[in-house]
Amino acid sequence: MTKHDIAQQIVEIQEILEIARDNVIEERRADAKVILQRAIAEIKKINWQITPINQI
């Protein structure tokens, strides 16, 4: 995984968070919760990919 790949994934997470924010503003909290859970999963995936093995 390159730095560019990680940066692109972070941009995608930002877009997911914006969608979740819009759902909260529009009172669609259940949809926002599902979207936030997806963002959390993506963040964990990135964290797992960039964490050196000796730090686990």
CHARMM-style PDB file with segment names, atoms N, HN, CA, C and O in Angstrom:
ATOM      1  N   MET     1       0.850  -1.172   0.000  1.00  0.00      PROA
ATOM      2  CA  MET     1       0.000   0.000   0.000  1.00  0.00      PROA
ATOM      3  C   MET     1       0.896   1.236   0.000  1.00  0.00      PROA
ATOM      4  O   MET     1       1.759   1.392   0.864  1.00  0.00      PROA
ATOM      5  N   THR     2       0.682   2.090  -0.959  1.00  0.00      PROA
ATOM      6  HN  THR     2      -0.019   1.963  -1.661  1.00  0.00      PROA
ATOM      7  CA  THR     2       1.500   3.294  -1.076  1.00  0.00      PROA
ATOM      8  C   THR     2       0.869   4.455  -0.314  1.00  0.00      PROA
ATOM      9  O   THR     2      -0.293   4.408   0.091  1.00  0.00      PROA
ATOM     10  N   LYS     3       1.666   5.483  -0.138  1.00  0.00      PROA
ATOM     11  HN  LYS     3       2.609   5.521  -0.467  1.00  0.00      PROA
ATOM     12  CA  LYS     3       1.153   6.687   0.527  1.00  0.00      PROA
ATOM     13  C   LYS     3      -0.014   7.272  -0.260  1.00  0.00      PROA
ATOM     14  O   LYS     3      -0.972   7.784   0.319  1.00  0.00      PROA
ATOM     15  N   HSD     4       0.077   7.191  -1.579  1.00  0.00      PROA
ATOM     16  HN  HSD     4       0.855   6.775  -2.050  1.00  0.00      PROA
ATOM     17  CA  HSD     4      -1.005   7.714  -2.428  1.00  0.00      PROA
ATOM     18  C   HSD     4      -2.303   6.933  -2.197  1.00  0.00      PROA
ATOM     19  O   HSD     4      -3.383   7.519  -2.120  1.00  0.00      PROA
ATOM     20  N   ASP     5      -2.185   5.609  -2.087  1.00  0.00      PROA
ATOM     21  HN  ASP     5      -1.308   5.133  -2.149  1.00  0.00      PROA
ATOM     22  CA  ASP     5      -3.372   4.778  -1.834  1.00  0.00      PROA
ATOM     23  C   ASP     5      -4.026   5.142  -0.504  1.00  0.00      PROA
ATOM     24  O   ASP     5      -5.249   5.249  -0.407  1.00  0.00      PROA
ATOM     25  N   ILE     6      -3.192   5.329   0.516  1.00  0.00      PROA
ATOM     26  HN  ILE     6      -2.199   5.242   0.437  1.00  0.00      PROA
ATOM     27  CA  ILE     6      -3.706   5.687   1.838  1.00  0.00      PROA
ATOM     28  C   ILE     6      -4.371   7.058   1.793  1.00  0.00      PROA
ATOM     29  O   ILE     6      -5.445   7.254   2.361  1.00  0.00      PROA
ATOM     30  N   ALA     7      -3.726   8.004   1.115  1.00  0.00      PROA
ATOM     31  HN  ALA     7      -2.853   7.845   0.654  1.00  0.00      PROA
ATOM     32  CA  ALA     7      -4.304   9.346   0.999  1.00  0.00      PROA
ATOM     33  C   ALA     7      -5.657   9.288   0.290  1.00  0.00      PROA
ATOM     34  O   ALA     7      -6.591   9.988   0.680  1.00  0.00      PROA
ATOM     35  N   GLN     8      -5.765   8.464  -0.741  1.00  0.00      PROA
ATOM     36  HN  GLN     8      -5.006   7.895  -1.058  1.00  0.00      PROA
ATOM     37  CA  GLN     8      -7.025   8.333  -1.468  1.00  0.00      PROA
ATOM     38  C   GLN     8      -8.108   7.733  -0.570  1.00  0.00      PROA
ATOM     39  O   GLN     8      -9.261   8.164  -0.613  1.00  0.00      PROA
ATOM     40  N   GLN     9      -7.741   6.749   0.235  1.00  0.00      PROA
ATOM     41  HN  GLN     9      -6.805   6.399   0.270  1.00  0.00      PROA
ATOM     42  CA  GLN     9      -8.712   6.159   1.152  1.00  0.00      PROA
ATOM     43  C   GLN     9      -9.188   7.179   2.182  1.00  0.00      PROA
ATOM     44  O   GLN     9     -10.362   7.185   2.553  1.00  0.00      PROA
ATOM     45  N   ILE    10      -8.292   8.032   2.641  1.00  0.00      PROA
ATOM     46  HN  ILE    10      -7.339   8.028   2.339  1.00  0.00      PROA
ATOM     47  CA  ILE    10      -8.673   9.069   3.604  1.00  0.00      PROA
ATOM     48  C   ILE    10      -9.649  10.050   2.969  1.00  0.00      PROA
ATOM     49  O   ILE    10     -10.598  10.487   3.620  1.00  0.00      PROA
ATOM     50  N   VAL    11      -9.426  10.398   1.710  1.00  0.00      PROA
ATOM     51  HN  VAL    11      -8.654  10.043   1.181  1.00  0.00      PROA
ATOM     52  CA  VAL    11     -10.355  11.279   0.997  1.00  0.00      PROA
ATOM     53  C   VAL    11     -11.729  10.615   0.907  1.00  0.00      PROA
ATOM     54  O   VAL    11     -12.753  11.272   1.092  1.00  0.00      PROA
ATOM     55  N   GLU    12     -11.746   9.323   0.624  1.00  0.00      PROA
ATOM     56  HN  GLU    12     -10.914   8.789   0.473  1.00  0.00      PROA
ATOM     57  CA  GLU    12     -13.015   8.603   0.543  1.00  0.00      PROA
ATOM     58  C   GLU    12     -13.729   8.582   1.898  1.00  0.00      PROA
ATOM     59  O   GLU    12     -14.954   8.691   1.958  1.00  0.00      PROA
ATOM     60  N   ILE    13     -12.969   8.444   2.972  1.00  0.00      PROA
ATOM     61  HN  ILE    13     -11.974   8.356   2.923  1.00  0.00      PROA
ATOM     62  CA  ILE    13     -13.562   8.478   4.314  1.00  0.00      PROA
ATOM     63  C   ILE    13     -14.153   9.855   4.592  1.00  0.00      PROA
ATOM     64  O   ILE    13     -15.230   9.961   5.179  1.00  0.00      PROA
ATOM     65  N   GLN    14     -13.462  10.902   4.179  1.00  0.00      PROA
ATOM     66  HN  GLN    14     -12.587  10.816   3.702  1.00  0.00      PROA
ATOM     67  CA  GLN    14     -13.993  12.257   4.358  1.00  0.00      PROA
ATOM     68  C   GLN    14     -15.320  12.414   3.631  1.00  0.00      PROA
ATOM     69  O   GLN    14     -16.243  13.046   4.146  1.00  0.00      PROA
ATOM     70  N   GLU    15     -15.420  11.840   2.435  1.00  0.00      PROA
ATOM     71  HN  GLU    15     -14.671  11.327   2.017  1.00  0.00      PROA
ATOM     72  CA  GLU    15     -16.670  11.911   1.680  1.00  0.00      PROA
ATOM     73  C   GLU    15     -17.780  11.147   2.401  1.00  0.00      PROA
ATOM     74  O   GLU    15     -18.924  11.601   2.450  1.00  0.00      PROA
ATOM     75  N   ILE    16     -17.437   9.987   2.958  1.00  0.00      PROA
ATOM     76  HN  ILE    16     -16.508   9.618   2.918  1.00  0.00      PROA
ATOM     77  CA  ILE    16     -18.417   9.203   3.716  1.00  0.00      PROA
ATOM     78  C   ILE    16     -18.911  10.006   4.916  1.00  0.00      PROA
ATOM     79  O   ILE    16     -20.106  10.018   5.211  1.00  0.00      PROA
ATOM     80  N   LEU    17     -17.990  10.677   5.607  1.00  0.00      PROA
ATOM     81  HN  LEU    17     -17.019  10.668   5.368  1.00  0.00      PROA
ATOM     82  CA  LEU    17     -18.370  11.479   6.775  1.00  0.00      PROA
ATOM     83  C   LEU    17     -19.269  12.649   6.384  1.00  0.00      PROA
ATOM     84  O   LEU    17     -20.179  13.005   7.134  1.00  0.00      PROA
ATOM     85  N   GLU    18     -19.027  13.247   5.229  1.00  0.00      PROA
ATOM     86  HN  GLU    18     -18.288  12.958   4.620  1.00  0.00      PROA
ATOM     87  CA  GLU    18     -19.888  14.338   4.765  1.00  0.00      PROA
ATOM     88  C   GLU    18     -21.303  13.828   4.497  1.00  0.00      PROA
ATOM     89  O   GLU    18     -22.283  14.507   4.804  1.00  0.00      PROA
ATOM     90  N   ILE    19     -21.402  12.641   3.928  1.00  0.00      PROA
ATOM     91  HN  ILE    19     -20.606  12.089   3.679  1.00  0.00      PROA
ATOM     92  CA  ILE    19     -22.716  12.049   3.676  1.00  0.00      PROA
ATOM     93  C   ILE    19     -23.429  11.787   5.002  1.00  0.00      PROA
ATOM     94  O   ILE    19     -24.624  12.053   5.134  1.00  0.00      PROA
ATOM     95  N   ALA    20     -22.694  11.268   5.975  1.00  0.00      PROA
ATOM     96  HN  ALA    20     -21.724  11.052   5.868  1.00  0.00      PROA
ATOM     97  CA  ALA    20     -23.284  11.021   7.296  1.00  0.00      PROA
ATOM     98  C   ALA    20     -23.753  12.325   7.921  1.00  0.00      PROA
ATOM     99  O   ALA    20     -24.841  12.379   8.495  1.00  0.00      PROA
ATOM    100  N   ARG    21     -22.949  13.371   7.819  1.00  0.00      PROA
ATOM    101  HN  ARG    21     -22.066  13.327   7.352  1.00  0.00      PROA
ATOM    102  CA  ARG    21     -23.327  14.678   8.365  1.00  0.00      PROA
ATOM    103  C   ARG    21     -24.623  15.168   7.723  1.00  0.00      PROA
ATOM    104  O   ARG    21     -25.518  15.653   8.413  1.00  0.00      PROA
ATOM    105  N   ASP    22     -24.718  15.040   6.405  1.00  0.00      PROA
ATOM    106  HN  ASP    22     -23.991  14.646   5.844  1.00  0.00      PROA
ATOM    107  CA  ASP    22     -25.934  15.467   5.711  1.00  0.00      PROA
ATOM    108  C   ASP    22     -27.151  14.680   6.198  1.00  0.00      PROA
ATOM    109  O   ASP    22     -28.239  15.236   6.346  1.00  0.00      PROA
ATOM    110  N   ASN    23     -26.960  13.391   6.445  1.00  0.00      PROA
ATOM    111  HN  ASN    23     -26.076  12.939   6.325  1.00  0.00      PROA
ATOM    112  CA  ASN    23     -28.063  12.573   6.952  1.00  0.00      PROA
ATOM    113  C   ASN    23     -28.502  13.029   8.338  1.00  0.00      PROA
ATOM    114  O   ASN    23     -29.697  13.034   8.635  1.00  0.00      PROA
ATOM    115  N   VAL    24     -27.563  13.408   9.182  1.00  0.00      PROA
ATOM    116  HN  VAL    24     -26.592  13.404   8.941  1.00  0.00      PROA
ATOM    117  CA  VAL    24     -27.916  13.906  10.518  1.00  0.00      PROA
ATOM    118  C   VAL    24     -28.696  15.210  10.393  1.00  0.00      PROA
ATOM    119  O   VAL    24     -29.707  15.400  11.070  1.00  0.00      PROA
ATOM    120  N   ILE    25     -28.232  16.097   9.538  1.00  0.00      PROA
ATOM    121  HN  ILE    25     -27.411  15.943   8.989  1.00  0.00      PROA
ATOM    122  CA  ILE    25     -28.911  17.381   9.336  1.00  0.00      PROA
ATOM    123  C   ILE    25     -30.340  17.158   8.842  1.00  0.00      PROA
ATOM    124  O   ILE    25     -31.258  17.881   9.228  1.00  0.00      PROA
ATOM    125  N   GLU    26     -30.519  16.153   7.989  1.00  0.00      PROA
ATOM    126  HN  GLU    26     -29.773  15.566   7.676  1.00  0.00      PROA
ATOM    127  CA  GLU    26     -31.838  15.863   7.428  1.00  0.00      PROA
ATOM    128  C   GLU    26     -32.655  14.922   8.323  1.00  0.00      PROA
ATOM    129  O   GLU    26     -33.669  14.375   7.889  1.00  0.00      PROA
ATOM    130  N   GLU    27     -32.209  14.737   9.571  1.00  0.00      PROA
ATOM    131  HN  GLU    27     -31.386  15.181   9.923  1.00  0.00      PROA
ATOM    132  CA  GLU    27     -32.924  13.925  10.562  1.00  0.00      PROA
ATOM    133  C   GLU    27     -33.028  12.450  10.173  1.00  0.00      PROA
ATOM    134  O   GLU    27     -33.963  11.766  10.591  1.00  0.00      PROA
ATOM    135  N   ARG    28     -32.092  11.964   9.388  1.00  0.00      PROA
ATOM    136  HN  ARG    28     -31.333  12.519   9.049  1.00  0.00      PROA
ATOM    137  CA  ARG    28     -32.055  10.531   9.050  1.00  0.00      PROA
ATOM    138  C   ARG    28     -30.938   9.889   9.861  1.00  0.00      PROA
ATOM    139  O   ARG    28     -29.912   9.474   9.322  1.00  0.00      PROA
ATOM    140  N   ARG    29     -31.158   9.819  11.147  1.00  0.00      PROA
ATOM    141  HN  ARG    29     -31.991  10.156  11.585  1.00  0.00      PROA
ATOM    142  CA  ARG    29     -30.114   9.354  12.074  1.00  0.00      PROA
ATOM    143  C   ARG    29     -29.771   7.878  11.886  1.00  0.00      PROA
ATOM    144  O   ARG    29     -28.608   7.499  12.029  1.00  0.00      PROA
ATOM    145  N   ALA    30     -30.743   7.049  11.574  1.00  0.00      PROA
ATOM    146  HN  ALA    30     -31.687   7.357  11.458  1.00  0.00      PROA
ATOM    147  CA  ALA    30     -30.462   5.620  11.375  1.00  0.00      PROA
ATOM    148  C   ALA    30     -29.536   5.427  10.177  1.00  0.00      PROA
ATOM    149  O   ALA    30     -28.599   4.631  10.227  1.00  0.00      PROA
ATOM    150  N   ASP    31     -29.809   6.161   9.102  1.00  0.00      PROA
ATOM    151  HN  ASP    31     -30.571   6.808   9.061  1.00  0.00      PROA
ATOM    152  CA  ASP    31     -28.937   6.091   7.928  1.00  0.00      PROA
ATOM    153  C   ASP    31     -27.544   6.606   8.266  1.00  0.00      PROA
ATOM    154  O   ASP    31     -26.543   6.031   7.838  1.00  0.00      PROA
ATOM    155  N   ALA    32     -27.483   7.680   9.027  1.00  0.00      PROA
ATOM    156  HN  ALA    32     -28.296   8.147   9.374  1.00  0.00      PROA
ATOM    157  CA  ALA    32     -26.196   8.257   9.415  1.00  0.00      PROA
ATOM    158  C   ALA    32     -25.388   7.257  10.235  1.00  0.00      PROA
ATOM    159  O   ALA    32     -24.173   7.146  10.071  1.00  0.00      PROA
ATOM    160  N   LYS    33     -26.068   6.533  11.114  1.00  0.00      PROA
ATOM    161  HN  LYS    33     -27.055   6.623  11.247  1.00  0.00      PROA
ATOM    162  CA  LYS    33     -25.375   5.555  11.956  1.00  0.00      PROA
ATOM    163  C   LYS    33     -24.739   4.459  11.105  1.00  0.00      PROA
ATOM    164  O   LYS    33     -23.594   4.075  11.343  1.00  0.00      PROA
ATOM    165  N   VAL    34     -25.465   3.962  10.129  1.00  0.00      PROA
ATOM    166  HN  VAL    34     -26.395   4.274   9.936  1.00  0.00      PROA
ATOM    167  CA  VAL    34     -24.932   2.923   9.243  1.00  0.00      PROA
ATOM    168  C   VAL    34     -23.729   3.456   8.468  1.00  0.00      PROA
ATOM    169  O   VAL    34     -22.721   2.765   8.319  1.00  0.00      PROA
ATOM    170  N   ILE    35     -23.841   4.672   7.982  1.00  0.00      PROA
ATOM    171  HN  ILE    35     -24.660   5.233   8.102  1.00  0.00      PROA
ATOM    172  CA  ILE    35     -22.750   5.278   7.220  1.00  0.00      PROA
ATOM    173  C   ILE    35     -21.529   5.491   8.110  1.00  0.00      PROA
ATOM    174  O   ILE    35     -20.400   5.254   7.681  1.00  0.00      PROA
ATOM    175  N   LEU    36     -21.748   5.934   9.341  1.00  0.00      PROA
ATOM    176  HN  LEU    36     -22.666   6.127   9.689  1.00  0.00      PROA
ATOM    177  CA  LEU    36     -20.630   6.122  10.272  1.00  0.00      PROA
ATOM    178  C   LEU    36     -19.956   4.795  10.608  1.00  0.00      PROA
ATOM    179  O   LEU    36     -18.736   4.741  10.766  1.00  0.00      PROA
ATOM    180  N   GLN    37     -20.734   3.738  10.717  1.00  0.00      PROA
ATOM    181  HN  GLN    37     -21.725   3.782  10.590  1.00  0.00      PROA
ATOM    182  CA  GLN    37     -20.148   2.424  10.971  1.00  0.00      PROA
ATOM    183  C   GLN    37     -19.260   2.000   9.803  1.00  0.00      PROA
ATOM    184  O   GLN    37     -18.216   1.378  10.000  1.00  0.00      PROA
ATOM    185  N   ARG    38     -19.680   2.337   8.604  1.00  0.00      PROA
ATOM    186  HN  ARG    38     -20.528   2.842   8.444  1.00  0.00      PROA
ATOM    187  CA  ARG    38     -18.854   2.042   7.422  1.00  0.00      PROA
ATOM    188  C   ARG    38     -17.551   2.836   7.474  1.00  0.00      PROA
ATOM    189  O   ARG    38     -16.483   2.307   7.169  1.00  0.00      PROA
ATOM    190  N   ALA    39     -17.645   4.106   7.860  1.00  0.00      PROA
ATOM    191  HN  ALA    39     -18.513   4.537   8.107  1.00  0.00      PROA
ATOM    192  CA  ALA    39     -16.446   4.941   7.967  1.00  0.00      PROA
ATOM    193  C   ALA    39     -15.492   4.376   9.016  1.00  0.00      PROA
ATOM    194  O   ALA    39     -14.279   4.349   8.806  1.00  0.00      PROA
ATOM    195  N   ILE    40     -16.035   3.927  10.140  1.00  0.00      PROA
ATOM    196  HN  ILE    40     -17.020   3.949  10.311  1.00  0.00      PROA
ATOM    197  CA  ILE    40     -15.203   3.338  11.192  1.00  0.00      PROA
ATOM    198  C   ILE    40     -14.483   2.102  10.667  1.00  0.00      PROA
ATOM    199  O   ILE    40     -13.297   1.910  10.936  1.00  0.00      PROA
ATOM    200  N   ALA    41     -15.189   1.270   9.925  1.00  0.00      PROA
ATOM    201  HN  ALA    41     -16.153   1.425   9.706  1.00  0.00      PROA
ATOM    202  CA  ALA    41     -14.572   0.065   9.361  1.00  0.00      PROA
ATOM    203  C   ALA    41     -13.436   0.433   8.410  1.00  0.00      PROA
ATOM    204  O   ALA    41     -12.389  -0.215   8.414  1.00  0.00      PROA
ATOM    205  N   GLU    42     -13.637   1.462   7.599  1.00  0.00      PROA
ATOM    206  HN  GLU    42     -14.488   1.988   7.596  1.00  0.00      PROA
ATOM    207  CA  GLU    42     -12.592   1.905   6.671  1.00  0.00      PROA
ATOM    208  C   GLU    42     -11.383   2.445   7.428  1.00  0.00      PROA
ATOM    209  O   GLU    42     -10.242   2.178   7.052  1.00  0.00      PROA
ATOM    210  N   ILE    43     -11.631   3.200   8.487  1.00  0.00      PROA
ATOM    211  HN  ILE    43     -12.559   3.416   8.793  1.00  0.00      PROA
ATOM    212  CA  ILE    43     -10.533   3.743   9.294  1.00  0.00      PROA
ATOM    213  C   ILE    43      -9.735   2.603   9.922  1.00  0.00      PROA
ATOM    214  O   ILE    43      -8.504   2.635   9.926  1.00  0.00      PROA
ATOM    215  N   LYS    44     -10.421   1.611  10.444  1.00  0.00      PROA
ATOM    216  HN  LYS    44     -11.420   1.585  10.441  1.00  0.00      PROA
ATOM    217  CA  LYS    44      -9.735   0.466  11.049  1.00  0.00      PROA
ATOM    218  C   LYS    44      -8.920  -0.291  10.009  1.00  0.00      PROA
ATOM    219  O   LYS    44      -7.825  -0.772  10.303  1.00  0.00      PROA
ATOM    220  N   LYS    45      -9.453  -0.396   8.791  1.00  0.00      PROA
ATOM    221  HN  LYS    45     -10.342  -0.005   8.553  1.00  0.00      PROA
ATOM    222  CA  LYS    45      -8.731  -1.093   7.728  1.00  0.00      PROA
ATOM    223  C   LYS    45      -7.436  -0.358   7.385  1.00  0.00      PROA
ATOM    224  O   LYS    45      -6.387  -0.980   7.223  1.00  0.00      PROA
ATOM    225  N   ILE    46      -7.515   0.950   7.277  1.00  0.00      PROA
ATOM    226  HN  ILE    46      -8.368   1.456   7.408  1.00  0.00      PROA
ATOM    227  CA  ILE    46      -6.316   1.741   6.990  1.00  0.00      PROA
ATOM    228  C   ILE    46      -5.321   1.613   8.132  1.00  0.00      PROA
ATOM    229  O   ILE    46      -4.127   1.426   7.899  1.00  0.00      PROA
ATOM    230  N   ASN    47      -5.801   1.711   9.355  1.00  0.00      PROA
ATOM    231  HN  ASN    47      -6.771   1.862   9.544  1.00  0.00      PROA
ATOM    232  CA  ASN    47      -4.924   1.594  10.516  1.00  0.00      PROA
ATOM    233  C   ASN    47      -4.203   0.250  10.507  1.00  0.00      PROA
ATOM    234  O   ASN    47      -3.004   0.182  10.780  1.00  0.00      PROA
ATOM    235  N   TRP    48      -4.926  -0.809  10.196  1.00  0.00      PROA
ATOM    236  HN  TRP    48      -5.900  -0.754   9.974  1.00  0.00      PROA
ATOM    237  CA  TRP    48      -4.332  -2.139  10.154  1.00  0.00      PROA
ATOM    238  C   TRP    48      -3.263  -2.214   9.068  1.00  0.00      PROA
ATOM    239  O   TRP    48      -2.229  -2.854   9.261  1.00  0.00      PROA
ATOM    240  N   GLN    49      -3.502  -1.568   7.931  1.00  0.00      PROA
ATOM    241  HN  GLN    49      -4.342  -1.049   7.774  1.00  0.00      PROA
ATOM    242  CA  GLN    49      -2.566  -1.637   6.817  1.00  0.00      PROA
ATOM    243  C   GLN    49      -1.299  -0.839   7.068  1.00  0.00      PROA
ATOM    244  O   GLN    49      -0.247  -1.179   6.528  1.00  0.00      PROA
ATOM    245  N   ILE    50      -1.370   0.208   7.869  1.00  0.00      PROA
ATOM    246  HN  ILE    50      -2.225   0.484   8.308  1.00  0.00      PROA
ATOM    247  CA  ILE    50      -0.181   1.040   8.066  1.00  0.00      PROA
ATOM    248  C   ILE    50       0.544   0.761   9.375  1.00  0.00      PROA
ATOM    249  O   ILE    50       1.623   1.306   9.609  1.00  0.00      PROA
ATOM    250  N   THR    51      -0.030  -0.081  10.233  1.00  0.00      PROA
ATOM    251  HN  THR    51      -0.906  -0.524  10.044  1.00  0.00      PROA
ATOM    252  CA  THR    51       0.610  -0.392  11.510  1.00  0.00      PROA
ATOM    253  C   THR    51       1.690  -1.448  11.288  1.00  0.00      PROA
ATOM    254  O   THR    51       1.402  -2.521  10.759  1.00  0.00      PROA
ATOM    255  N   PRO    52       2.924  -1.159  11.684  1.00  0.00      PROA
ATOM    256  CA  PRO    52       3.984  -2.161  11.552  1.00  0.00      PROA
ATOM    257  C   PRO    52       3.668  -3.399  12.396  1.00  0.00      PROA
ATOM    258  O   PRO    52       3.066  -3.297  13.465  1.00  0.00      PROA
ATOM    259  N   ILE    53       4.074  -4.541  11.913  1.00  0.00      PROA
ATOM    260  HN  ILE    53       4.563  -4.624  11.045  1.00  0.00      PROA
ATOM    261  CA  ILE    53       3.762  -5.806  12.580  1.00  0.00      PROA
ATOM    262  C   ILE    53       4.333  -5.855  13.992  1.00  0.00      PROA
ATOM    263  O   ILE    53       3.705  -6.420  14.887  1.00  0.00      PROA
ATOM    264  N   ASN    54       5.505  -5.278  14.209  1.00  0.00      PROA
ATOM    265  HN  ASN    54       6.016  -4.819  13.482  1.00  0.00      PROA
ATOM    266  CA  ASN    54       6.118  -5.356  15.529  1.00  0.00      PROA
ATOM    267  C   ASN    54       5.402  -4.490  16.566  1.00  0.00      PROA
ATOM    268  O   ASN    54       5.758  -4.539  17.743  1.00  0.00      PROA
ATOM    269  N   GLN    55       4.406  -3.698  16.165  1.00  0.00      PROA
ATOM    270  HN  GLN    55       4.117  -3.658  15.208  1.00  0.00      PROA
ATOM    271  CA  GLN    55       3.660  -2.871  17.113  1.00  0.00      PROA
ATOM    272  C   GLN    55       2.320  -3.480  17.486  1.00  0.00      PROA
ATOM    273  O   GLN    55       1.590  -2.922  18.306  1.00  0.00      PROA
ATOM    274  N   ILE    56       1.996  -4.605  16.900  1.00  0.00      PROA
ATOM    275  HN  ILE    56       2.589  -5.059  16.235  1.00  0.00      PROA
ATOM    276  CA  ILE    56       0.705  -5.245  17.180  1.00  0.00      PROA
ATOM    277  C   ILE    56       0.777  -5.997  18.484  1.00  0.00      PROA
ATOM    278  OT1 ILE    56      -0.209  -6.606  18.901  1.00  0.00      PROA
TER     279      ILE     56
END
